Amino acid sequence: MLGCHYLVFGKVQGVGFRAYTQRLARGLGLTGWVRNLDDGRVEVLVLGEKNKLSEFEKNLKKGPSNSQVERLESEIYSPDEILGEIREIDFVVLHNGEKTWRSLTR
Protein backbone atom coordinates (compact mmCIF):
# COMPACT_ATOMS: atom_id res chain seq x y z
CA MET A 1 0.00 0.00 0.00
CA LEU A 2 1.18 3.52 -0.86
CA GLY A 3 0.10 7.07 -0.32
CA CYS A 4 0.24 9.76 -2.98
CA HIS A 5 -0.13 13.53 -2.86
CA TYR A 6 -1.22 15.28 -6.07
CA LEU A 7 -1.43 18.89 -7.14
CA VAL A 8 -3.52 19.36 -10.28
CA PHE A 9 -3.00 22.47 -12.42
CA GLY A 10 -5.20 23.88 -15.17
CA LYS A 11 -8.91 24.48 -15.55
CA VAL A 12 -9.83 22.24 -12.63
CA GLN A 13 -12.18 24.32 -10.48
CA GLY A 14 -15.83 24.92 -11.27
CA VAL A 15 -15.92 21.97 -13.67
CA GLY A 16 -16.85 19.07 -11.37
CA PHE A 17 -13.27 17.97 -10.83
CA ARG A 18 -13.64 17.15 -7.13
CA ALA A 19 -16.79 15.07 -7.68
CA TYR A 20 -15.07 13.30 -10.59
CA THR A 21 -12.05 12.57 -8.39
CA GLN A 22 -14.26 11.25 -5.60
CA ARG A 23 -16.17 8.91 -7.95
CA LEU A 24 -12.90 7.72 -9.48
CA ALA A 25 -11.29 7.01 -6.10
CA ARG A 26 -14.36 5.27 -4.68
CA GLY A 27 -14.64 3.13 -7.81
CA LEU A 28 -11.06 1.97 -7.29
CA GLY A 29 -11.52 1.42 -3.55
CA LEU A 30 -9.09 4.18 -2.55
CA THR A 31 -9.29 6.32 0.58
CA GLY A 32 -8.35 9.95 1.02
CA TRP A 33 -9.56 13.41 0.14
CA VAL A 34 -9.71 16.10 -2.53
CA ARG A 35 -10.08 19.88 -2.17
CA ASN A 36 -9.73 23.12 -4.08
CA LEU A 37 -6.86 25.45 -3.25
CA ASP A 38 -7.24 29.22 -3.22
CA ASP A 39 -4.81 29.60 -6.15
CA GLY A 40 -6.93 27.54 -8.59
CA ARG A 41 -5.25 24.17 -8.17
CA VAL A 42 -6.86 21.00 -6.85
CA GLU A 43 -5.11 18.99 -4.15
CA VAL A 44 -5.54 15.24 -3.61
CA LEU A 45 -4.23 12.92 -0.90
CA VAL A 46 -4.92 9.25 -1.54
CA LEU A 47 -4.02 5.85 -0.12
CA GLY A 48 -4.24 2.49 -1.89
CA GLU A 49 -2.54 -0.33 -3.73
CA LYS A 50 0.11 0.60 -6.30
CA ASN A 51 -1.82 -0.70 -9.32
CA LYS A 52 -4.97 1.16 -8.23
CA LEU A 53 -2.99 4.37 -7.74
CA SER A 54 -1.57 4.02 -11.26
CA GLU A 55 -5.09 3.74 -12.68
CA PHE A 56 -6.23 6.67 -10.52
CA GLU A 57 -3.39 8.89 -11.73
CA LYS A 58 -3.99 8.01 -15.38
CA ASN A 59 -7.63 9.09 -15.08
CA LEU A 60 -6.83 12.09 -12.89
CA LYS A 61 -4.71 13.43 -15.76
CA LYS A 62 -7.77 13.23 -18.04
CA GLY A 63 -10.23 14.85 -15.64
CA PRO A 64 -13.92 15.36 -16.38
CA SER A 65 -14.98 16.53 -19.83
CA ASN A 66 -15.18 20.25 -18.91
CA SER A 67 -11.74 20.35 -17.32
CA GLN A 68 -8.31 20.94 -18.83
CA VAL A 69 -5.52 19.37 -16.81
CA GLU A 70 -2.33 21.19 -17.78
CA ARG A 71 0.00 19.55 -15.29
CA LEU A 72 -0.04 17.02 -12.49
CA GLU A 73 2.57 16.96 -9.75
CA SER A 74 2.77 13.87 -7.56
CA GLU A 75 4.78 12.61 -4.66
CA ILE A 76 4.73 9.10 -3.19
CA TYR A 77 4.57 8.54 0.57
CA SER A 78 4.55 5.52 2.82
CA PRO A 79 1.16 4.81 4.41
CA ASP A 80 2.58 5.74 7.82
CA GLU A 81 3.39 9.24 6.58
CA ILE A 82 -0.19 10.04 5.59
CA LEU A 83 -2.46 7.83 7.69
CA GLY A 84 -2.97 10.61 10.23
CA GLU A 85 -4.35 12.81 7.44
CA ILE A 86 -6.80 10.24 6.13
CA ARG A 87 -9.36 9.84 8.87
CA GLU A 88 -12.09 8.15 6.89
CA ILE A 89 -12.43 4.74 5.30
CA ASP A 90 -13.84 6.56 2.30
CA PHE A 91 -12.78 9.23 -0.18
CA VAL A 92 -14.20 12.64 0.74
CA VAL A 93 -14.37 16.20 -0.57
CA LEU A 94 -12.90 18.66 1.94
CA HIS A 95 -13.46 22.40 2.27
CA ASN A 96 -11.16 24.61 0.29
CA GLY A 97 -7.66 25.05 1.62
CA GLU A 98 -5.40 28.05 1.63
CA LYS A 99 -2.17 26.04 1.90
CA THR A 100 -1.31 22.60 0.61
CA TRP A 101 -1.08 19.62 2.92
CA ARG A 102 2.56 19.20 1.93
CA SER A 103 3.47 22.75 2.92
CA LEU A 104 1.73 22.28 6.26
CA THR A 105 3.64 19.08 7.09
CA ARG A 106 7.15 20.25 6.24
VENNOR-V196263 format. One record per pair of residues at least 6 apart in sequence whose ideal C-beta (glycine too) atoms are under 7 Angstrom apart, sorted by the first residue. I is the first residue (numbers start at 1). J is the second residue. If there is no record, write none. Layout:
BEGIN
i-><I & I>
j-><J & J>
END
This chain:
BEGIN
i-><1 & 1 & 1 & 1 & 2 & 2 & 2 & 2 & 3 & 3 & 3 & 3 & 3 & 3 & 3 & 4 & 4 & 4 & 4 & 4 & 5 & 5 & 5 & 5 & 5 & 5 & 6 & 6 & 6 & 6 & 6 & 7 & 7 & 7 & 7 & 8 & 8 & 8 & 8 & 8 & 8 & 9 & 9 & 9 & 10 & 10 & 10 & 10 & 10 & 11 & 11 & 12 & 12 & 12 & 12 & 12 & 13 & 13 & 13 & 15 & 15 & 15 & 16 & 16 & 17 & 17 & 17 & 17 & 18 & 18 & 18 & 18 & 20 & 20 & 21 & 21 & 21 & 22 & 22 & 22 & 24 & 24 & 25 & 25 & 25 & 25 & 26 & 28 & 28 & 28 & 28 & 29 & 29 & 30 & 30 & 30 & 30 & 30 & 30 & 31 & 31 & 31 & 31 & 31 & 31 & 31 & 32 & 32 & 32 & 32 & 32 & 32 & 33 & 33 & 33 & 33 & 33 & 34 & 34 & 34 & 35 & 35 & 35 & 35 & 35 & 35 & 36 & 36 & 37 & 37 & 37 & 37 & 38 & 38 & 43 & 43 & 43 & 45 & 45 & 45 & 45 & 46 & 46 & 47 & 47 & 47 & 57 & 60 & 61 & 61 & 63 & 85>
j-><47 & 48 & 49 & 79 & 50 & 53 & 76 & 79 & 46 & 47 & 77 & 78 & 79 & 81 & 82 & 46 & 53 & 74 & 76 & 77 & 45 & 74 & 75 & 77 & 101 & 102 & 44 & 60 & 72 & 73 & 74 & 41 & 43 & 73 & 100 & 41 & 42 & 44 & 60 & 69 & 72 & 41 & 70 & 71 & 67 & 68 & 69 & 70 & 71 & 67 & 68 & 41 & 42 & 63 & 67 & 69 & 36 & 40 & 42 & 64 & 66 & 67 & 64 & 66 & 42 & 63 & 64 & 67 & 34 & 36 & 42 & 93 & 63 & 64 & 34 & 44 & 60 & 34 & 91 & 93 & 56 & 59 & 32 & 46 & 56 & 91 & 91 & 48 & 52 & 55 & 56 & 48 & 52 & 46 & 47 & 48 & 52 & 56 & 91 & 47 & 48 & 86 & 88 & 89 & 90 & 91 & 44 & 45 & 46 & 47 & 86 & 91 & 45 & 86 & 91 & 92 & 94 & 42 & 44 & 93 & 43 & 93 & 94 & 95 & 96 & 97 & 42 & 96 & 43 & 96 & 97 & 100 & 96 & 98 & 97 & 100 & 101 & 82 & 85 & 86 & 101 & 53 & 56 & 79 & 82 & 86 & 74 & 72 & 69 & 72 & 69 & 101>
END
